[in-house]
Amino acid sequence: MLKMAQILDRIKKIKELKALNYREKKILADEIRNKLLESVSKTGGHLASNLGVVELTIALHSVFDTPKDKIIWDVGHQTYVHKILTGRKDYMDTLRQLNGIAGFPKTSESEYDSFNTGHSSTSISVALGMSKARDLKGEDNNIIAVIGDGALTGGMAFEALNDTGASDTKMIVILNDNEMSISKNVGGISAILTKLRTRKIYTKSNRWIKQITLKIPFLGKFIIAIVRKIKDMIKQLIIPNMIFEDLGFKYLGPVDGHDIEGLEQILNKAKEMTGPVLIHAITKKGKGYLPAEQNPDKFHSTSKFDVRTGESLTKKCRDYSSVFGEKLVELAKKDKKVVAITAAMCDGTGLTKFKKKFPDRFFDVAIAEQHAMGLAAGLAKEGLKPVVSIYSSFYQRAYDQIIHDICIQKLPVVMCIDRAGIVGNDGETHQGIFDLSFLSIIPNITIMAPKDFHELEEMMELAINLNEPVVIRYPKGTQENIDCVQSSRLQKGKMEILKEGTDLSIIAIGKMVSKAVNVAKELEKEGIYAEVINARFLKPLDKDILKSIDKTGHAITIEDNVVKGGFGENVLELMNESNIDGKIKILGYPDKFIKHGSIDEIERIYGLDEQSIKRVCANLFCKN
């Protein structure tokens, strides 16, 4: 049973937090964990990462003068505690809900949110920019970047570390080391941090040397110099990879990330230092809630769950990610050239079974999407068949590699885009509504989207054998059942007609095909006979679509992508090139970033639910 909060109820402003003693802050930490469990179990959200930073967040707001001092949270999914402490605890029941508080930092939401974040590895760059701006303006506030060890694998983080260390700019980087990103961390950076965690041996040796030398009189600076040399020798023996100090940072730690007093001491020490400082804090993801401690990947982002058992309250259904993963295992059994790549999202992209079945042909590159695509290009150049599975919003980070490393050379990389379209409660940074637009302008690429699970499997079979760059994009969640004529055999660049009609052409792609079929059935009840086309391919776009438009004279295109540069505009361009007359209405998302809310709510708001689509279709036909 969750306990009543006593100290948390008293915290209305940060100054009231600062007035607490350490005993009270420990109690507060427990109460905040209860608040997190109470809230996230009802709304869903990122639980494990927030449970892991409770003490760190309390210490940060205790030591620093926020919002004058600015905290930039990398990724930002671990800011629920920060939100609770900065005036939003009474709104936690609206977390990630339509018109409620966001699951990530939002400058429009609070002055304490210094910068909007949602993707990893950006915080150090942003913090350095803010620090340099502070210096140019002659101000004296502190700038703190909080970055996880998983996010540290991103190349942007190292670019920023390199620049920051060379700049001698005063700023603080806190490395929140919980040995996890979403999946278990992999790679050389993880190995380095494991070595750094042994620093306690070095610290004890350092203290011992100082105690001995203090007992030796009259030797002064000479003995200090000797001690420093011994210290450096120990450092090289115990910690051979002091990468942060070599980059130019003053390294402090490791420190227990759940010891508020110890954290405050080291944060106060960092405040007094000049130049860049890196504090290495060791935390436990899911701290204080046993199910999350035991399964931090499961509770990284969770749906509603039973606090007592940790069991999800949302029925688990077969989804596109699992269908993709199962099919890829099947294809890999038949073809030894098939390999799989993911960027720290093995389970989320459905590749867990592939990893277990073919460990030598599975590559988790950590949070490094650019590297993932470069790796895929190298594998493809040497005759293998790499399949890369990454979320739509994260493919944005590898745009240059798609163009430069893959498409220019026409390398056979299969790019599977998971979470395409609206994903819902994570909001602007995670909505996958741009991929059709930013990919369609690239030469030498085939782009397709399945209407259901079976078509996804067919597209994967086709893609593996096309011997060229291929994109398959599919949505989050399960399929909609489509009651229509039997699907025709999949061929590259060929659409299919799911329902014949004479009055109106409804042309849809991907998950929107099911809505098109349902809308057509409703229109028929009103005497409007719509032809339904499953485009299947955005590139190449089947010119036979024009025959339907020429026949009916009216066309509606539907896509779960922004209108600009998307599927509908490509259809319109095809009509213009072929001098096809006809009225066309393009349905998709507007030229704006879409905030958080459920998928159904967002579709209703932007007119992409079935009732709204039906009204548009009826109006277009009736007015003509």
C-alpha positions as CSV (number, residue, x, y, z in Angstrom):
1,M,0.0,0.0,0.0
2,L,1.4,3.4,-0.9
3,K,2.1,5.7,2.1
4,M,0.8,9.2,2.5
5,A,3.2,11.9,1.7
6,Q,4.0,14.3,4.5
7,I,7.2,16.1,3.6
8,L,6.3,16.2,-0.2
9,D,3.0,17.9,0.6
10,R,5.0,20.7,2.2
11,I,7.2,21.3,-0.9
12,K,5.5,24.0,-2.9
13,K,8.7,25.8,-4.0
14,I,12.4,24.9,-4.3
15,K,13.2,27.1,-1.3
16,E,11.2,24.7,0.9
17,L,13.3,21.8,-0.4
18,K,16.5,23.6,0.4
19,A,15.3,24.1,4.0
20,L,15.1,20.3,4.7
21,N,17.8,18.4,6.5
22,Y,19.3,15.2,5.2
23,R,17.0,13.0,7.3
24,E,14.0,14.8,5.8
25,K,15.4,14.6,2.3
26,K,15.7,10.8,2.7
27,I,12.1,10.6,3.7
28,L,11.2,12.9,0.8
29,A,13.0,10.5,-1.6
30,D,10.8,7.6,-0.4
31,E,7.6,9.8,-0.8
32,I,8.6,10.8,-4.3
33,R,9.1,7.2,-5.3
34,N,5.6,6.5,-4.0
35,K,4.3,9.4,-6.0
36,L,6.0,8.1,-9.1
37,L,4.5,4.7,-8.7
38,E,1.0,6.1,-8.0
39,S,1.2,8.3,-11.1
40,V,2.9,6.2,-13.7
41,S,0.9,3.1,-12.8
42,K,-2.2,5.0,-13.9
43,T,-0.9,7.0,-16.9
44,G,2.0,4.9,-18.2
45,G,5.4,6.4,-18.9
46,H,9.1,6.1,-18.1
47,L,9.3,4.6,-14.7
48,A,12.7,2.9,-14.1
49,S,14.8,5.9,-15.2
50,N,12.9,8.2,-12.9
51,L,13.1,5.9,-9.9
52,G,16.9,5.9,-10.4
53,V,17.4,9.7,-10.2
54,V,15.3,10.6,-7.2
55,E,18.2,11.4,-4.9
56,L,20.3,13.0,-7.7
57,T,17.4,15.4,-8.6
58,I,16.8,16.3,-4.9
59,A,20.6,17.1,-4.6
60,L,20.7,19.1,-7.8
61,H,17.8,21.4,-6.7
62,S,19.2,21.6,-3.2
63,V,22.6,22.8,-4.3
64,F,21.9,24.9,-7.3
65,D,19.8,28.0,-7.6
66,T,17.3,26.9,-10.2
67,P,15.9,28.3,-12.5
68,K,18.8,30.8,-12.6
69,D,21.1,27.9,-12.7
70,K,20.1,25.7,-15.7
71,I,19.8,21.9,-15.7
72,I,19.7,20.3,-19.2
73,W,18.4,16.8,-19.0
74,D,19.7,14.5,-21.7
75,V,16.8,12.7,-23.4
76,G,14.5,14.1,-20.7
77,H,12.4,11.0,-19.9
78,Q,13.9,11.0,-16.4
79,T,12.5,14.5,-15.4
80,Y,9.3,13.3,-13.6
81,V,11.1,13.9,-10.2
82,H,12.2,17.3,-11.5
83,K,8.6,18.1,-12.4
84,I,7.4,17.0,-9.0
85,L,9.8,19.3,-7.2
86,T,9.2,22.3,-9.5
87,G,5.5,22.9,-8.9
88,R,3.9,20.2,-11.0
89,K,3.3,17.4,-8.5
90,D,-0.4,18.1,-8.4
91,Y,-0.6,17.6,-12.2
92,M,1.1,14.2,-12.3
93,D,-2.2,12.5,-13.0
94,T,-2.2,14.3,-16.3
95,L,1.2,13.1,-17.3
96,R,1.5,12.4,-21.0
97,Q,-2.3,12.8,-21.4
98,L,-3.9,15.2,-23.9
99,N,-3.6,18.8,-22.6
100,G,-1.7,17.5,-19.5
101,I,2.0,17.8,-18.6
102,A,4.5,16.3,-21.0
103,G,6.7,13.3,-20.3
104,F,9.8,15.3,-21.3
105,P,11.1,18.8,-20.5
106,K,9.1,21.6,-22.1
107,T,10.2,25.2,-21.8
108,S,6.6,26.3,-22.4
109,E,5.5,24.3,-19.4
110,S,7.8,25.7,-16.7
111,E,10.7,28.1,-16.3
112,Y,12.6,25.3,-14.6
113,D,12.7,23.4,-17.9
114,S,15.7,25.0,-19.5
115,F,15.6,23.2,-22.8
116,N,13.3,20.8,-24.7
117,T,14.8,17.4,-25.0
118,G,13.5,14.0,-26.2
119,H,16.4,12.3,-28.1
120,S,19.7,11.3,-26.5
121,S,23.2,12.7,-26.6
122,T,22.3,16.4,-27.0
123,S,22.7,17.8,-23.5
124,I,26.5,18.5,-23.4
125,S,26.3,20.4,-26.7
126,V,23.4,22.5,-25.5
127,A,25.0,23.1,-22.1
128,L,28.3,24.3,-23.7
129,G,26.3,26.7,-25.9
130,M,24.5,28.1,-22.9
131,S,27.8,28.4,-21.0
132,K,29.4,30.3,-23.7
133,A,26.4,32.6,-24.1
134,R,26.5,33.2,-20.3
135,D,30.2,34.2,-20.5
136,L,29.6,36.5,-23.5
137,K,26.7,38.2,-21.6
138,G,28.9,38.6,-18.4
139,E,26.6,36.4,-16.3
140,D,27.6,34.0,-13.5
141,N,25.0,31.2,-13.3
142,N,25.8,27.5,-13.4
143,I,25.0,25.3,-16.3
144,I,24.6,21.5,-15.6
145,A,24.1,18.8,-18.2
146,V,22.8,15.4,-16.9
147,I,23.6,12.6,-19.3
148,G,23.2,8.8,-18.9
149,D,25.9,6.3,-19.7
150,G,23.7,5.0,-22.5
151,A,23.4,8.4,-24.1
152,L,27.1,8.8,-23.9
153,T,27.5,6.2,-26.7
154,G,26.0,8.7,-29.1
155,G,28.6,10.4,-31.4
156,M,27.2,13.9,-30.7
157,A,28.0,13.5,-27.0
158,F,31.7,12.8,-27.8
159,E,31.9,15.7,-30.2
160,A,30.6,17.9,-27.4
161,L,33.0,16.4,-24.8
162,N,35.9,17.0,-27.1
163,D,34.9,20.7,-27.7
164,T,34.0,21.3,-24.0
165,G,37.2,19.9,-22.7
166,A,39.3,22.0,-25.0
167,S,37.3,25.2,-24.2
168,D,38.1,25.7,-20.5
169,T,34.5,26.9,-20.2
170,K,33.0,26.6,-16.7
171,M,30.2,24.0,-16.8
172,I,29.3,20.7,-15.1
173,V,28.5,17.4,-16.7
174,I,26.8,14.8,-14.5
175,L,27.2,11.3,-15.8
176,N,24.3,9.3,-14.5
177,D,25.8,5.8,-14.7
178,N,23.1,3.1,-14.3
179,E,24.7,0.6,-16.7
180,M,21.5,0.8,-18.9
181,S,20.1,2.8,-21.8
182,I,16.9,0.9,-22.7
183,S,18.5,-2.4,-23.5
184,K,21.7,-3.4,-21.6
185,N,24.6,-1.2,-22.6
186,V,27.1,-2.5,-25.0
187,G,30.5,-1.5,-26.5
188,G,33.7,0.1,-25.4
189,I,32.2,3.1,-23.5
190,S,30.4,0.6,-21.2
191,A,33.8,-1.1,-20.6
192,I,35.5,2.2,-19.8
193,L,32.8,3.1,-17.3
194,T,33.1,-0.3,-15.7
195,K,36.8,0.4,-15.1
196,L,36.0,3.8,-13.7
197,R,33.7,2.2,-11.2
198,T,36.8,0.6,-9.6
199,R,38.0,4.1,-8.7
200,K,37.2,3.5,-5.1
201,I,40.5,1.5,-5.0
202,Y,42.3,4.5,-6.3
203,T,40.5,6.9,-4.0
204,K,41.4,4.9,-0.9
205,S,45.1,4.7,-2.1
206,N,45.1,8.5,-2.6
207,R,43.8,9.1,0.9
208,W,46.3,6.7,2.4
209,I,49.3,8.5,0.6
210,K,48.1,11.9,1.8
211,Q,47.8,10.7,5.4
212,I,51.4,9.3,5.3
213,T,52.9,12.4,3.8
214,L,51.2,14.7,6.3
215,K,53.2,13.0,9.1
216,I,56.5,14.0,7.4
217,P,57.7,17.5,8.5
218,F,59.6,20.2,6.5
219,L,59.4,18.7,3.0
220,G,56.7,21.0,1.8
221,K,56.3,21.4,-2.0
222,F,58.8,18.7,-2.8
223,I,56.8,16.0,-1.1
224,I,53.6,17.3,-2.7
225,A,55.2,16.9,-6.1
226,I,56.2,13.4,-5.2
227,V,52.7,12.6,-4.0
228,R,51.2,13.9,-7.3
229,K,53.5,11.7,-9.3
230,I,52.6,8.7,-7.2
231,K,49.0,9.6,-7.6
232,D,49.3,9.7,-11.4
233,M,51.1,6.4,-11.4
234,I,48.3,4.8,-9.4
235,K,45.8,6.3,-11.7
236,Q,47.5,4.8,-14.7
237,L,47.8,1.4,-13.0
238,I,44.2,1.3,-11.6
239,I,42.4,3.3,-14.2
240,P,44.3,3.1,-17.5
241,N,41.5,4.9,-19.5
242,M,40.9,8.2,-17.8
243,I,39.3,9.4,-20.9
244,F,37.5,12.4,-19.3
245,E,40.6,13.9,-17.7
246,D,42.5,13.4,-20.9
247,L,39.7,15.3,-22.7
248,G,40.2,18.2,-20.4
249,F,37.6,17.7,-17.6
250,K,38.2,17.6,-13.9
251,Y,36.8,14.2,-13.0
252,L,35.0,13.7,-9.6
253,G,33.8,10.3,-8.5
254,P,32.5,7.8,-8.7
255,V,29.9,8.9,-6.2
256,D,26.9,7.0,-4.9
257,G,24.0,8.5,-6.8
258,H,21.6,7.5,-4.0
259,D,23.5,9.3,-1.2
260,I,22.0,12.7,-1.0
261,E,24.6,14.1,1.4
262,G,27.5,12.7,-0.6
263,L,26.0,14.1,-3.8
264,E,25.5,17.6,-2.3
265,Q,29.1,17.6,-1.1
266,I,30.5,16.8,-4.5
267,L,28.1,19.1,-6.3
268,N,29.2,22.0,-4.0
269,K,32.8,21.1,-4.8
270,A,32.1,21.2,-8.5
271,K,30.5,24.7,-8.2
272,E,33.7,26.1,-6.9
273,M,35.9,24.7,-9.6
274,T,36.8,26.5,-12.8
275,G,36.6,25.0,-16.3
276,P,34.6,21.9,-17.2
277,V,33.9,19.3,-14.5
278,L,32.5,15.8,-14.9
279,I,30.8,14.1,-11.9
280,H,30.4,10.4,-12.2
281,A,27.3,9.2,-10.3
282,I,26.5,5.5,-9.9
283,T,22.7,4.9,-9.8
284,K,20.4,2.0,-10.0
285,K,17.7,2.0,-12.6
286,G,14.3,1.2,-11.0
287,K,15.7,2.0,-7.5
288,G,13.2,1.3,-4.7
289,Y,10.6,-0.8,-6.7
290,L,11.7,-4.4,-6.9
291,P,9.9,-5.3,-10.2
292,A,11.6,-2.3,-11.9
293,E,15.0,-3.1,-10.4
294,Q,14.7,-6.7,-11.6
295,N,13.4,-5.7,-15.1
296,P,14.5,-2.2,-15.8
297,D,14.1,-2.6,-19.6
298,K,10.5,-3.7,-19.1
299,F,9.8,-0.6,-16.9
300,H,11.8,1.8,-19.1
301,S,8.6,2.8,-20.8
302,T,5.5,1.1,-19.4
303,S,1.8,1.1,-19.9
304,K,-0.6,1.2,-16.9
305,F,0.3,-1.5,-14.4
306,D,-0.6,-3.0,-11.0
307,V,1.7,-1.5,-8.4
308,R,1.5,-4.6,-6.2
309,T,2.6,-7.1,-8.8
310,G,4.2,-5.0,-11.5
311,E,2.0,-6.7,-14.1
312,S,0.7,-4.6,-17.0
313,L,-3.0,-3.7,-17.1
314,T,-2.9,-3.5,-20.8
315,K,-3.5,-6.6,-22.8
316,K,-0.5,-7.6,-24.8
317,C,-1.4,-8.1,-28.5
318,R,0.7,-9.2,-31.4
319,D,2.1,-6.0,-33.0
320,Y,4.0,-5.0,-36.0
321,S,7.4,-5.1,-34.2
322,S,6.9,-8.8,-33.2
323,V,5.7,-9.7,-36.7
324,F,8.8,-8.1,-38.1
325,G,11.0,-10.0,-35.7
326,E,9.4,-13.3,-36.3
327,K,9.6,-12.9,-40.0
328,L,13.2,-11.9,-39.9
329,V,14.1,-15.0,-38.0
330,E,12.3,-17.1,-40.7
331,L,14.2,-15.2,-43.5
332,A,17.5,-15.6,-41.7
333,K,17.1,-19.4,-41.4
334,K,16.8,-19.6,-45.2
335,D,19.5,-17.1,-46.1
336,K,22.8,-16.9,-44.1
337,K,23.5,-13.5,-45.5
338,V,20.7,-11.9,-43.5
339,V,22.0,-9.9,-40.6
340,A,20.2,-7.6,-38.1
341,I,21.2,-4.2,-36.7
342,T,19.5,-2.1,-33.9
343,A,20.5,0.9,-31.9
344,A,19.9,0.0,-28.3
345,M,16.3,-1.1,-29.0
346,C,16.6,-4.9,-29.3
347,D,13.3,-5.7,-27.5
348,G,11.4,-2.6,-28.7
349,T,12.0,-3.4,-32.4
350,G,11.2,-7.1,-32.0
351,L,14.7,-8.4,-32.5
352,T,15.1,-10.4,-29.2
353,K,14.4,-13.8,-30.9
354,F,16.8,-13.0,-33.7
355,K,19.5,-12.1,-31.1
356,K,19.1,-15.4,-29.4
357,K,18.8,-17.5,-32.5
358,F,21.7,-15.8,-34.5
359,P,24.0,-14.0,-32.0
360,D,26.8,-13.8,-34.5
361,R,24.6,-12.1,-37.0
362,F,23.0,-9.6,-34.6
363,F,24.6,-6.2,-34.0
364,D,23.4,-3.8,-31.3
365,V,25.5,-0.6,-31.9
366,A,24.1,1.2,-28.8
367,I,22.5,4.7,-29.2
368,A,24.4,5.4,-32.4
369,E,22.0,5.6,-35.4
370,Q,24.6,7.2,-37.7
371,H,27.0,4.4,-37.0
372,A,24.2,1.8,-37.5
373,M,23.7,2.9,-41.0
374,G,27.4,3.1,-41.8
375,L,27.9,-0.4,-40.4
376,A,25.0,-1.6,-42.6
377,A,26.6,0.0,-45.6
378,G,29.9,-1.8,-44.9
379,L,28.1,-5.1,-44.4
380,A,26.1,-4.7,-47.6
381,K,29.2,-3.7,-49.7
382,E,30.7,-7.0,-48.7
383,G,27.8,-9.0,-49.9
384,L,25.6,-9.4,-46.8
385,K,22.0,-8.4,-46.4
386,P,21.7,-6.1,-43.5
387,V,18.2,-5.3,-42.0
388,V,18.2,-2.2,-39.8
389,S,15.3,-1.6,-37.4
390,I,15.1,1.8,-35.8
391,Y,12.2,4.0,-34.8
392,S,11.0,6.7,-37.3
393,S,11.9,9.6,-35.1
394,F,15.4,8.2,-34.6
395,Y,16.0,7.6,-38.3
396,Q,16.1,11.4,-38.6
397,R,19.6,11.2,-36.9
398,A,21.0,9.1,-39.7
399,Y,19.8,11.0,-42.7
400,D,23.3,11.8,-44.1
401,Q,24.3,8.1,-43.9
402,I,21.2,7.0,-45.7
403,I,22.1,9.4,-48.6
404,H,25.9,9.3,-48.6
405,D,26.7,5.8,-47.5
406,I,23.8,3.8,-48.8
407,C,21.7,5.3,-51.6
408,I,24.5,6.9,-53.7
409,Q,26.1,3.5,-53.9
410,K,22.8,1.7,-54.3
411,L,23.7,-0.7,-51.5
412,P,21.1,-3.3,-50.5
413,V,20.3,-2.2,-47.0
414,V,16.7,-2.9,-45.7
415,M,15.7,0.0,-43.5
416,C,12.7,-1.0,-41.3
417,I,11.1,2.1,-39.8
418,D,9.2,1.2,-36.6
419,R,6.8,3.6,-34.9
420,A,6.0,5.3,-38.1
421,G,3.2,7.8,-37.9
422,I,1.7,9.0,-34.6
423,V,3.0,7.2,-31.5
424,G,0.9,9.2,-29.1
425,N,1.9,10.1,-25.5
426,D,5.6,10.8,-26.0
427,G,4.8,13.8,-28.0
428,E,6.6,16.0,-30.5
429,T,10.1,14.4,-30.3
430,H,8.8,10.9,-31.0
431,Q,6.0,11.3,-33.5
432,G,7.1,9.5,-36.7
433,I,5.3,11.8,-39.1
434,F,8.2,13.0,-41.3
435,D,9.9,9.9,-42.7
436,L,7.8,9.7,-45.9
437,S,8.7,13.3,-46.7
438,F,12.4,13.3,-45.9
439,L,13.0,9.9,-47.6
440,S,10.9,10.4,-50.8
441,I,13.3,13.0,-52.2
442,I,16.3,10.6,-52.1
443,P,17.2,8.9,-55.3
444,N,17.9,5.1,-55.6
445,I,15.4,4.1,-52.9
446,T,12.3,2.0,-52.7
447,I,9.7,3.0,-50.1
448,M,6.8,0.9,-49.1
449,A,4.2,0.6,-46.2
450,P,2.1,-2.4,-45.4
451,K,-1.7,-2.3,-44.7
452,D,-1.5,-5.3,-42.3
453,F,0.8,-8.0,-40.9
454,H,0.6,-10.3,-43.9
455,E,1.7,-7.5,-46.2
456,L,4.6,-6.6,-43.9
457,E,5.8,-10.2,-44.2
458,E,5.5,-10.0,-48.0
459,M,7.4,-6.7,-48.2
460,M,10.2,-8.1,-46.1
461,E,10.6,-11.1,-48.5
462,L,10.6,-8.7,-51.4
463,A,13.0,-6.3,-49.8
464,I,15.6,-9.0,-49.0
465,N,15.8,-9.9,-52.6
466,L,15.6,-6.5,-54.4
467,N,19.4,-5.9,-54.0
468,E,18.9,-2.1,-53.5
469,P,18.2,0.3,-50.7
470,V,14.7,-0.4,-49.4
471,V,12.5,1.3,-46.7
472,I,9.6,-0.5,-45.0
473,R,7.7,1.7,-42.6
474,Y,5.0,0.5,-40.2
475,P,3.2,1.8,-37.2
476,K,3.3,1.3,-33.4
477,G,0.8,-1.3,-32.2
478,T,-1.4,-3.9,-33.8
479,Q,-3.1,-4.2,-37.2
480,E,-6.7,-3.2,-38.1
481,N,-8.6,-6.0,-39.7
482,I,-9.5,-5.2,-43.3
483,D,-12.6,-6.8,-44.7
484,C,-12.2,-6.6,-48.4
485,V,-11.3,-8.6,-51.5
486,Q,-8.4,-10.9,-51.4
487,S,-5.1,-9.1,-51.7
488,S,-3.2,-9.3,-54.9
489,R,0.4,-10.6,-55.1
490,L,3.0,-8.0,-54.1
491,Q,5.1,-6.6,-56.9
492,K,7.6,-3.8,-56.7
493,G,5.9,-0.5,-57.5
494,K,2.4,-1.9,-57.9
495,M,-0.7,-0.8,-56.0
496,E,-3.8,-2.9,-55.5
497,I,-7.5,-2.1,-55.8
498,L,-9.3,-3.3,-52.7
499,K,-12.8,-2.1,-53.7
500,E,-14.1,-1.1,-57.1
501,G,-16.0,2.3,-57.4
502,T,-17.1,4.9,-59.9
503,D,-17.7,8.1,-57.9
504,L,-14.5,8.7,-55.8
505,S,-11.0,7.3,-55.5
506,I,-9.7,6.9,-51.9
507,I,-6.0,6.3,-52.1
508,A,-4.3,5.3,-48.9
509,I,-0.9,4.0,-47.7
510,G,0.1,1.9,-44.7
511,K,-2.2,1.8,-41.6
512,M,-4.6,4.3,-43.2
513,V,-5.8,1.7,-45.7
514,S,-8.1,0.1,-43.2
515,K,-9.7,3.5,-42.6
516,A,-10.2,3.9,-46.3
517,V,-12.0,0.6,-46.6
518,N,-14.3,1.3,-43.7
519,V,-15.1,4.8,-44.9
520,A,-15.9,3.4,-48.4
521,K,-18.4,1.0,-46.9
522,E,-20.1,3.8,-45.0
523,L,-20.2,6.0,-48.1
524,E,-21.9,3.2,-50.1
525,K,-24.8,3.3,-47.7
526,E,-25.3,6.9,-48.8
527,G,-25.1,6.1,-52.5
528,I,-21.5,7.1,-53.0
529,Y,-19.4,4.4,-54.6
530,A,-15.7,4.9,-53.7
531,E,-12.8,3.0,-55.2
532,V,-10.3,2.1,-52.6
533,I,-6.6,1.8,-53.6
534,N,-3.9,0.5,-51.4
535,A,-0.8,2.3,-52.8
536,R,1.7,0.0,-51.1
537,F,4.6,2.0,-52.5
538,L,5.4,5.6,-52.2
539,K,8.5,5.1,-54.4
540,P,8.1,4.1,-57.1
541,L,4.6,5.4,-57.2
542,D,2.3,3.3,-59.5
543,K,1.1,5.3,-62.4
544,D,-2.0,3.1,-62.6
545,I,-3.4,5.1,-59.7
546,L,-4.0,7.8,-62.3
547,K,-6.5,5.5,-64.2
548,S,-8.7,5.4,-61.1
549,I,-8.5,9.2,-60.7
550,D,-9.3,9.7,-64.4
551,K,-12.3,7.4,-64.1
552,T,-13.8,8.9,-60.9
553,G,-12.7,12.5,-61.3
554,H,-12.3,12.8,-57.5
555,A,-9.5,11.7,-55.3
556,I,-8.7,11.6,-51.5
557,T,-5.3,10.6,-50.3
558,I,-4.7,9.5,-46.7
559,E,-1.4,9.1,-44.9
560,D,-0.1,9.2,-41.3
561,N,2.6,11.6,-42.3
562,V,2.8,15.4,-42.7
563,V,1.2,16.5,-46.0
564,K,4.3,18.5,-47.1
565,G,6.4,16.3,-49.2
566,G,4.4,13.2,-48.3
567,F,2.4,10.6,-50.1
568,G,-0.5,12.9,-51.2
569,E,1.8,15.5,-52.7
570,N,3.6,12.8,-54.6
571,V,0.3,11.7,-56.1
572,L,-0.5,15.3,-57.0
573,E,2.8,15.7,-58.7
574,L,2.2,12.5,-60.7
575,M,-1.2,13.9,-61.8
576,N,0.4,17.2,-62.9
577,E,3.1,15.4,-64.8
578,S,0.5,13.3,-66.6
579,N,-2.0,16.2,-67.2
580,I,-4.7,14.3,-65.3
581,D,-7.7,16.5,-64.4
582,G,-9.5,15.8,-61.3
583,K,-10.3,17.1,-57.8
584,I,-7.9,15.9,-55.1
585,K,-7.9,16.4,-51.4
586,I,-4.8,15.4,-49.4
587,L,-5.3,14.2,-45.8
588,G,-2.4,14.0,-43.4
589,Y,-0.8,16.0,-40.6
590,P,-0.3,19.8,-40.9
591,D,3.0,21.6,-41.0
592,K,3.5,21.6,-37.3
593,F,4.8,19.4,-34.4
594,I,2.2,17.2,-32.9
595,K,1.9,17.3,-29.1
596,H,1.2,14.3,-26.8
597,G,-2.1,12.5,-26.4
598,S,-3.4,9.1,-27.4
599,I,-3.3,8.1,-31.0
600,D,-7.1,8.1,-31.3
601,E,-7.4,11.6,-29.8
602,I,-4.7,13.0,-32.1
603,E,-6.3,11.5,-35.2
604,R,-9.7,13.1,-34.2
605,I,-8.1,16.5,-33.7
606,Y,-6.4,16.4,-37.1
607,G,-9.3,14.9,-39.0
608,L,-7.8,11.5,-39.6
609,D,-10.4,9.4,-37.8
610,E,-13.0,7.6,-39.9
611,Q,-15.9,10.0,-39.3
612,S,-13.8,13.0,-40.3
613,I,-12.5,11.2,-43.4
614,K,-16.0,10.2,-44.4
615,R,-17.2,13.9,-44.2
616,V,-14.4,15.1,-46.4
617,C,-15.1,12.4,-49.0
618,A,-18.8,13.2,-49.0
619,N,-18.2,16.9,-49.3
620,L,-15.7,16.5,-52.1
621,F,-18.1,14.3,-54.1
622,C,-21.3,16.3,-53.4
623,K,-19.7,19.7,-54.3
624,N,-18.8,18.4,-57.7
